[in-house]
Amino acid sequence: MIHNSIEFIEKHLEEELNLDKIAKEAGFSKFHFHRLFQKYVGKSVAEYIRSRRLSSAAQLLLYSEERILDIAMLYGFDSQEAFTRAFKGLYALPPAQYRSQMKLLIQEREEFTMSDINGWFITGTSPSKYKASLDMQIYHKGRNSVSLECAATEPLEGNEFGTLMQQFDAKKYLGRRMRFAGFIRTEEVSDWCGLWMRIDDKLQNMLGFDNMQYRSIKGTASWNFYACVLDIPTEADCINIGILLSGSGKIWLDDCTFEEVGMDVPVTDSRARKDEIPTEPQNLKFEA
């Protein structure tokens, strides 16, 4: 439901949007829908729409010659003054100054390829065939997203994949249920992609794992919210998080969070049983 609602918002950012309309589209009451959206996305519906409109406005400021007033009207602001206040609150610069200063920065960055993402590294079965870079033209929120794409010049063999990941100490999170979440956009993904999260002990035994393979993203899709949720056992030593691309194509990741959630948020461990099984032995006498 959350995925469908975000997709609906993305398609109608330039139109009138409110909680009533989105909740009706989702088939829930306003109260229940707002509670679920806040719980899983981490912000209210109004805050989400506002941040997405401001991000889209920022892209137009940088990559078009549209007047600031026209951009403000396009994304539902009553005046240029109201747009300027909201934009400055998110980007710390008024729109005109953002347009002039950030264009200079883009020109400087475009002279070289961003291959090293601070805190992250590329691995997988074929890391040399995948490339990660910062993208200042396509992003969900703020000024950058990170992209991971297949850069192989020859067809891939078998189930080759690349992943952009990081790992960190589990000590602060022991005994807690943690959610790694982010917004993903895809373009021509031939196989599948998704977020992933793995918990290891000191002997590198896997204590928890989810790579979204059973709910993977394929093909071309606009920005949407995805998450992996795992319990961190007391014997955990290391937490690994990242985004995985299997096969060819390109994916973007932005606005990630790593946060504790309540026990009412279900875990997404890929190792969990997918089908219901009996709670006790069945038909041991073969008479049933």
N, C-alpha and C positions, 0 to 999 in steps of 0.2 A: 504494500500500500504506500509506504514512504517513497519507494523508487518511482512508482507511477505518479505520485503527487509532485515530486521534484521534476520529473519529465514534463508534466503539465505546466508547471511554473516556468520552466525554461522556454517552452514554446509560446508562452503568452506574456513574456516580460514587458513587452511594449504595449500591452493592453491593460485595462483596468483589472486589478487582482485584489481580492480580499478574502478573509477567512471563510466567509459564508460560501463563496463560489468554489473555493478549493476543497472545503469539507464536503460540499454537495457532490463534487466530482469524485471524491474518494468514497462516498457512500457512508459517511460517519456524521455524527452530531458535531457541532462546532467545538463543544467542550472536550469530547473524547478525542477528536482529531488533533486539537491543539496540544493536549496532554501527550499523546503519542509522538507527535512531531518534535516537541521540545525534548522528550525523553531520549529519542534516538539520534536526532540531528544536533542537539545541544544548544539550540536557539529557537526563539519563537518564529512563527510563520512570517510575521511582519518584519522581524529583524533579518530573516533569510532573504526575503524579497528585496528589501532595501539594500542589503550588501551586494546582491547579484546585479541589481540595477546600477549601482555605483561602479561596480567592476566593469560592466558593459559600457558605461559612460566613459570610464577611463580609457578603454580600448579605442573608442571613437575619438577621444581627444588626441590620442597618439597616432592613429592610423587613418584619420580622415581630416578633411578641412571643414567639417560641419561647424556652424556657429555654436558657441557655448549655450546660448538661449535655446536653440533648436534641440540640442542634446538634452537639456533640462526638460523641455516639453515632451520629448519622445519618451522619457522614462518617468513621466507622471508628476513632475514637480510643478508647483503653481507659479513659480517665478525663478529667475536666475539667482536671486538672493537666497532663496530657500535651498536651491541646489548647491550653491557655493558653501553654505553653512554645513550641509550634510557631507559634501565631498571633503571639505577641510577636516571635518571630524574623523574621517576614515583615513585620509591620505596625508594629513598634516600640511597640505598646501592647497591654496585656492586653485580652481580649474585652469585658469590662464597660466599661472606660474608652473603648475604641474606639466602642462602641455609643453612649455618652452624648455624647462629644465630636463624633463625625462626624455625628450626627443634627442637632446645632446648625449645623454647617457646611452641611449639605444644605439646611436651612431658609433659610439666608442666600442660598445660590446659587439657589434656586428662585425668588427674587424677580426675577431677570432672566435673559435668555437669553445663553448663552456663544456669541458669534458670532466672536470672534477667538481662534484657537488659536496660541499662541506658536510662532514659527518656520515656520508654514504659511500658505498663502493659497489662495483659491479661484479657479480659472480654468476654461477649457473653452469650448465653443461657446455656452453659455448660462449663465454663472456666476450671473446674477441669479436664476435659477430653482432654484438649489440652496443649501442651508443646511448649515453645519457647526457642531457644538457638542460640548462635553464632556458625557459621560453618566456620572453617578455611580451609576446603578441597574443598568446592563448593562455588564459589563466582563469581560475574560478573566483579568486579573491586576492586582493593585494596587488602586487606588481609582477610576480613571477609564478610559474608552475615549473615542474620538472617533467621532462619527457624521456621515455625509453623507447627506442626503436630498433628494429632489425636493420643492420647496415651491411649485411652479407651481399656480395656481388654474385654469388652462385646460389642455386636452390639449397635449402636446408635439408638435412638428412634426418629421418626419424623424428624423435620428439625433442629436438633441440630447443633450449630456452635460455633466456637471460633474466637476471633479476637485479634490481637496485635495492640494496639492503643496508641495515646497520644492526649492531648488537650492543647490548649494554647489561650491566650488572642487575641481577634480579632482586638484590637485597632489600631495596625500598618497597618492593611490591609483594613480598611473601604473604600468603594467606588471603590475598585480595583477588577480586574478579576484575580483570582489566580489558579494556576495549581499544584496539587500534583501528582507527577509522579515517576515512578521507574521501575526497571527491575525485572521480576518475572520468576521463573522456577517452574515447577510442577512435581509431581510424584504420579500417581494413585489416583487422586482426584475423589472421587466417585460421588459427587454432583456438586459443583461449588466453585469457589473462585475468588477473585479480590481485587483491591484497593477500599477504600471507603473514603468519605469526607462528613462532615455534618456541617452546620452552625446553631448555636442556638442564641436566644436572651436572655435577662436577666431572662425571665420567663421560659426558656428552651423550648420555641416554636421553631420548626424547620423552618428555613428560606431558606435552600437549602440542597439538599441531592443527592448523587450519590454513589451507591455501585457496579456498573458494572454488575448488575444482568442480564440486557438485552444484554450484550456483555461479558458474564462471560467466565472464563477459566476452562476447564475440562480435565480430564485424565492426560496424561503425555506429557509435552512440554518443549522444551529447552528455554533458556533465551529470553525474548522479552520485549518490551517497552509498558507500559500502563500508562494512565493518567486519572485523574478526574479534571474537570474545572468548577468552580463555581464563580459567582459574590458574593462579600461580601457586603451586604447591610449596610447602615449607622447605623441601629439599632442593628447590630450583636454584640454579647458579647463574644462568644466562638467559636473556630474552632476545630473540631475533625477530625483526619486523622488516617488511619490504613490499615491493610490488614485482610481479612476475609476468613476463611475456613469453608465451610459448608459440613458436612459429614466427611468421612475418607480420608486419604491421607496425603501428605506433600507438603508444598510450601516454596520457598526461595524468599527473597526480598533483593535487593541491590541497591546501587547507587541512592538513592531517592533525589528528589528536591522539594522545595516548592517555587514557584516564580510567579511573575506577568507576565501576557501575554497580548497581544493586543486584542482589541475588534474583530479582524478578526479571532481569535481562538474561535470556538463555545463552549458554555457551554455544559456540559454532565448531567445536572440535571435529575435524574430519574423520577421526578414528572412531567416533561414536557410532553405534549401530543405527542403520538407516531404516530398518524395519522392526516392527513389533515381534518379539519372540515370547514363547510361553514362560511362565514364572516357575514351572516345575516340570519334572519329566512326564512324558506323555505315552500312553498305551504300552506299558512295559510288558504286559501279558499277551499283547497282540490280539486281544479279544474285542476291542472297540470297533 
